[in-house]
Amino acid sequence: MNESPQTAIHIQSLTSLEHFERCVVLQLEVWGYSDGDVIPRRVFVVAQRIGGQVLGAFDGDTIVGFAMSLPGYRDGKPYLHSHMLAVLPQYRNSGIGRRLKLAQRDEAIARGFELMEWTFDPLEIRNSHLNISRLGVIVRRYQADFYGPSSSPLQGGLPTDRLYAEWWLRSGRVTDLLRGEPQPQQILERITVPHTIYQWKQDPQQRSLAQTLQSNNRAALESAFKRGLAVVGYERDAQGNGNFLLGLWK
């Protein structure tokens, strides 16, 4: 990998069948999916042609990550649903995922969208931190076993529980955070994900610990949302544990 990925990587829209086929291969390299879980090339074609987004991160001429979204409509308003973002393992932790999301935001705002949404695994600490602390999403909805069984070994055989990220693209919360001036929040509750979750998920002898944590956190988050709270922040401590910060959001 290039030693300076932030400067070497460039992001652009993907439009060719060759590009879309590369996105299919990337899914296998990133998640190890079986054929039944892989999004085929034709879906990327449709997304690009019906008003969605397919953006790629390039290292030279090689696509090393992508983000794909589909247009959605709810409560009388259009939005974009960012369905998938993938970055090759050797390029992670270098800001490429965030750059892809910001490129999605720029393109969406240019077309007049106010909202992007996507789902993410509440047990994934790094991804939760990116979404909430670095991008400024809020969370008010939880869906148990969103996709049903997953063939990805990263899922550890657990149900595919997902949180819904709401990214209000022009909101003061988001624009202030992206300027490095996050708005203060009153935190009323915390829900913790221990850093050992990754070990628990991959070790058959400890998987029951991951299942118990997932069930307990599911109940706690669903209860908070029913009481009108939202995830408005996320913290990681020195040990690498993640903490959902819940408060009121208007």
N, C-alpha and C positions, 0 to 999 in steps of 0.2 A: 504494500500500500504506500502511496505517496506520503512523505513525512509531513506535509502541510495540507491535509484534506480540505480545510476550510477555504483556502485560497485556490486549490487545484480543482475542486468540484464546481461544476456549473449545472444549473437547473433549467430545463426547458420543457415545453409541451411535447408529448409523444403522439405521433400521428400515423406511423407506418406499421404495417403488419409485422415487420421484423422487430420493431420496438415492442409491440404487444406480446410477441412470442417470448421475448426476453423477460417480460414481466411474469409470464407463466413459469419460466425456469427459476426465476428469483424466489418464487413462492416455495418451490421444492428445496432450494438451498437454505432458505431462512427458517422455515417451519418443519420441513420434512413431511409434508402432507402426503397422503395417498391420493390417487387420481380422483376419488370421489369428492375430496375437499378443495381441490385446486380450482380456482376461477379460470375458465378457458379464455383463449384469445378473443373469441367473438364477443365476450362481455366487455372487454376493454374497447373493442371497436364501437360497440353500442354506446358505452359511456361517453366516448369522445364525440360521438355524432349527435347525441340527443341533449347536449347541454351540460354534461358532467365535466369532469376534469381527469386527465391522465398526465401527470408530470413525472419526469425522470431526473434523477441525479446522475450526472456523468463524471467519470474520471477519464479524461481523454475522450475516446470514442466508446467506452464501455459503460453501460448502465449498471450502477451499483446500488440503486435504490429507486423506489417509485412511490407515488401516492395516487390513489384513484378514488373519485367520488361520483355519485349519481345524483341527479336532481330529485328533490322530494317536494311534497305539498301537504301541509297540515294546518288546521285551524285557519284556513283561508289565506295562507301565506306560503310562498315558495322558499325553499332552503336547499342547501347542498348537504348530502350525507356522505362523509368521507369514509368509505367502506374499508379501505385497506392501505396500509403504509408499511413498506418493507425496506430494510437496509441490510446489506450483507454483513455478517458477523464481524469481519475484519475491518469494517468501516464504522462500527458503532462507537458511541461515546466521543464523537468528534463533531456533533452538532448538525449532522446531515438531516436527521429526522425533523428537527426544529426548523431548519431552512426549508424543507419541503412543505411543512405546515404554513410557514409564513408566505411562501410562494402561492399556496392555495388561497390564503387570505387575500393577498394582493389581487389575484385574478378574480376572486369572488366579488370583492368590493368594486372592482372596475366594471363588473356586470350588474351591479346594483343589489347584490345579496346582503342581507343583514345578519343572517344566521348560518353557521355550519354546525353539524352534529356528527358524532361518531360514537361507537361503543368501545369500551376497553375493559380489560380484566382487572377487577379491584385487588387482586393479589399480586399484580405486577408493580412493584415499588417504583422502579425507574420510569416506567411509562406513566404512572399516576403523577409522579413529580413533574414530568415534562408537561403533561396536559394541564395540570392545575396551577403549578407554581411558575412555569416558564411561559405558558401560553394564555393563562387566565380563564380557562373554562370554569363553568359551574356545573354541579351535578345535582339533579333532583329526582332521578328515576333509576330503578334497579330492575333488571330482568334476570330471573334465575334460568340457567341452562338455555341461554339465548339461541345457540346454534345446534343444540343437541350434542351427541357424542362427537369428539374430535379425534382425528387420526394423528395429530401432532404429538410427538413425545413430550414437548414442552408443557402440554396441558396436564401431564401426570395422571391421566385418567379421571380427573375431576370434572364435574359439570361445568359447562361453559358459561358461567355467570358473567354478566356484563353490566357496567354502569354506562349511562348515557351522558356523554359530554355535550354541553351547550356552549358554543363559542359565539358570543354576541360581538360580531366583528368590529363594530364602530363604537361599542360601549366605552364609557369612561374607565371602567375596570380594566378592559383589555388595552386600550390605548395608553393609559398611565403605566401599566405594568411593562409594556413593550418599550416605553421610554425610560424604564428603570426607576419609576416612581410609583410602586404599588400602593393602592389605597389601603388604609388600616381597616381591619375587620374585627368585630366582636365575636370571639369564639365561645360557644356554649357547650360543645361536646367534642370529644376526640375518640377516634376508633383506630386501633393500632394493627399493623401488619408486621410481624417480626421478620427480620432478615433471613431467619432460618427457613422461611416458607419454601424457598427454592430447593433446599436439601430435602425437606419433608416430601415435596411433590415427586422427587426423582427416586427416593428410597422406599421400596415396597414395605419395609419394616416400619417406616414412620409416616406413611401416607395417611393413616387415620388421623394423625395430628393436623395435617393439611385440610382434611375433610371437615374436622370439627371446627377449625378456625374459619373456614369458608362459611359453614352454616351459622356460626355465631355472628360473624360480621355481616352476613346477609340479613339476619334478623335485626341487628342493631341499625343498619343503614335504612332498611325498609321502615322501621319504626320512626327513625328521625325524619324521613321524607313525609310520612303520614302526618307528622306533627308540624309540618311547615318549614322544617329546616332544610338547608342545602349545604353541600360541600363547597366551601368558599376558600379553602386553603389546604396546603399539604406541606408537611415537614418531614425531613429525614434527620435522625439523630446521629451521634458519633458512631454508634454501632451499626448503622445502616437500616434500622427499623423505619417503617413509614407510618405516618399518622395523618388520617383524614381529619380536617378541621371543619366543624359544622357550625353554622350560624344562620342568621336571617339574610335573605337576598330579595330585593325588590326588582 
